[in-house]
């Protein structure tokens, strides 16, 4: 939250994570899940995105081949160009940019907006837009973010206001768990706008401080740039304070240099990593020069995305039918297995879960309880540890 | 993603159930590879109309980030079907059981040791800008080596930005500070320090120090014990330099739910805590300051003479241990129902809610 982040980041760059150091204040960011799991080099990032795209495209291709075998008369058109990695990125950025207007309407604080955007970018590290449509991911990431940063709203209200009657609460909640899994249940984020705020506060305590008016003006521009930075992958490569420094350097290089000099002499801070600061500036400039995606371009990608689906997920295909049958078969096997378990526990008289008999009685009328039991049995697996409770 | 999840799941065995609640069950288990004893907290999800439950999210969010000897360690998280499983280190007992076990005798060094470990854990939370908001003996768990760990982060949250409102319906009543009872919506880590003060007093007395029957009675109980605060004990702050913090720096008479109470006289803490040394009284008094800005921080408390004076804190393995094993304990929100009027469980509540009336009806994605 304060400018001390400047000092931390140089260390952060060197990947010298020292667990012995966990109790010194400088290392607190290094203990964060963001530092440990969500920072990559630009190359790693590109590889991950390309791998996710390649995998999803290949799955659909294989699905089509199989579909052709199962049903030579299939009407599926296979001549579409799959979405490229760049097109995926464009689509993701487009939906990232839709988060802000929604947050404005709900008057969510900036933290919610930043967190939702972080979640969305993290989800697409391992997924392609072919697997998960960015519109859904965007809505669920935002809904999840309202809860993780203390601005909860009911799912029904959220869906009602966002969806104009076309989006149900269920469709938002459906993938909440999936999104959380993709986030590794690491909900805490360290957004760059807070680092920028810290530097702004810090600058007000500088001996040679500028007038409040000047600082306020700089900060207002910095905030705009931070917003732009959220539409890039900067946060997956650089630390919050590096992003903040990059934005300050774009607005008023002289002021930033003065600030860094002051931090160095007064607090023994190290020189910020120039490459990182420059990298941030580059990403922001690239985004600015490309400009936002046109609606038509989005619609084109979206259209091809709809057609580029794994046939096993498209209703009416032979693959879909096959998958359904498989699911039914699995379901049947599960039932049979469950029946077997019931019989076995009748013999044993007592299961791992204590009072087996009353619970089983309930299970005939209550699907939920039955589910629960089956799961436990699976959990214990072959161990079958039977202990008194 | 699934592969990673399944790999984590296979790392642990789930054995006997040690706790049950409507929102979670706790099992004892082992790490298959190392044989380490673990507790697996299985949170049932998919039954809530708003998806993942807030307290589950809070607990997971903060335990993912906090790694400290005196904070419960979360080893892993995995999902099985629509359940969320938190793999936690297994802790054998808690401070409430120890306090209640009449067969145990506490030496001054024992209390000092528990206090030091509690404050270190709380300080670590605060240094990470996290408020625990439910500190009480029952949430201070202890492992087989006597090490105390702050647990149960279901009500925790990040320190709010200036101007943001937080709920005042947190912290179990007996451990809740007066500013929350008066309805403060802007508060700081000082709320946790008050709870630590109450826990310290409970360790000395072997019975809850400020057991109020309801929220109003709680304030009465506090004032009876510590004297009704005057304007000078808890002044209105006129310091306009920190404009943004003005809301936080208000005197108690301007707080939302302020009501006038009977004027109880101040009693010296030494009268009740006659067996405690001056250094202990000093710590207690500094934790139980009315003005949250005057209340000591967890970090500063650790540097008070009490902790460096004789007797030295007892090494954790030598601390008194109850003979009884940790029994299955009720988990929130069941604990709430079970406790009746003398509830020891804090109420979960939402912090700031957006005003839906202001939300425009029209939104366009493309």
Interface residues (C-beta under 8 A of the other chain):
Chain A: X1 X22 X23 X25 X28 X31 X32 X33 X94 X95 X98 X101 X102 X105 X106 X107 X108 X109 X111 X126 X135 X143 X144 X147 X148 X149 X150 X151 X152 X153 X154 X155 X156 X157 X161 X162 X163 X164 X169 X172 X173 X176 X177 X180 X181 X182 X184 X185 X186 X187 X188 X295 X298 X299 X302 X353 X354 X368 X371 X375 X376 X378 X379 X380 X383 X385 X387 X388 X389
Chain B: X1 X5 X13 X14 X15 X16 X17 X45 X46 X47 X49 X50 X51 X52 X54 X57 X60 X61 X62 X64 X65 X67 X68 X77 X79 X80 X81 X82 X83 X84 X127 X128 X129 X157 X158 X160 X161 X164 X166 X328 X350 X351 X352 X353 X354 X355 X356 X358 X359 X360 X361 X362 X363 X365 X366
